[in-house]
Amino acid sequence: MDRIRAIEDWLHTLLNEDFEMEPASEDASFRRYFRVTHQGKTHIVMDAPPDKEDVHPFIDIARRLEMNGVHVPHLFDADLEQGFLLLSDLGSTSYLSALSHETVDSLYGDALQAMLQIQTTNINELPYYNRELLHREMELFREWYLGRHLELPLDRLLSARLETIYETLIQSALAQPRVFVHRDYHSRNLMVMDENNPGVIDFQDAVIGPVTYDLVSLLRDCYIDWPRERVETWALQYRDMAVEKSVIDAIPDEQFLSWFDLMGVQRHLKATGIFARLNYRDGKSGYMNDIPRTLGYVYEVCGRHESLQELKDLLDEIHDMGKFST
């Protein structure tokens, strides 16, 4: 309540008139969002406690993307000491709520175009999606899903097997062309807009990384899934667009789809670990419902790549123990 009062006091100094404020959303971090109505218009206030969240990356990335034509929230004002940002309102209609078999081609077409804009944004001084970061993310799967959720003994043998799996995925990721990576480009972070669709949010963790990362985040979304044949068609359509825009050089179908598949496995192992951590550490149990779909992607891809046989075997063993179902 103290922070809400502080937000209201801050808004009174900015707006000088009456306004209404209501919760807009929360995300998987410590940030909260409020919708403020003032003189018939709405804005969004981001509440990011300074001891838990640093708003400087958000401001930096928002400005870079906005300058490159990406539809992101515009920053009107900020109180950096308190961790408050006043932003434009991109509405409340997410891609997740709007996607259907009838709308998906149009919505994904817009999202792929926006992705190309993101990928050609200024990358100066962004951190690299390097070996250490890729590895650290997959360790979330070991610690929070295998260890905490499934209560598997993380002995030396299991650790060695995981390291072999990690190395395969890391080498594939590092072999790819590098671009500006949003890092969480999926249906909950894309908003349906009447103009310059989509609106893009939650970009503050952007890095320089593999060209297929945001693509697989979008097309093999942890929150909604599509038939593999359609996904691969969209992926190759993107590849053709990226070549035409000189984002990447021409890459054979088989190579590009292999990068896409293995990048997805890395991301989905990370996401599975994060979902378990959100449940056990942060008390956000709803994300556990997304684990079967997320690991289902992993299992399906493993069945089509000999290099992932070790991971498939591990998932089969977990399944035989009655701890995992695809």
Secondary structure, DSSP 8 states (H G I E B T S, - for coil): -HHHHHHHHHHHHHH-S--EEEEEEE-SSS-EEEEEEETTEEEEEEE--TTT---HHHHHHHHHHHHTT-B---EEEEETTTTEEEEE---S-BHHHH--TTTHHHHHHHHHHHHHHHHTS--TT--B--HHHHHHHHHHIIIIIIIIIS-----HHHHHHHHHHHHHHHHHHHTS-EEEE-S--STTSEE--SSSS-EE---TT-EEEETTHHHHHHHT-TT----HHHHHHHHHHHHHHHHHTTSS----HHHHHHHHHHHHHHHHHHHHHHHHHHHHTT--GGGGGGHHHHHHHHHHHHTT-GGGHHHHHHHHHHHHTTS---
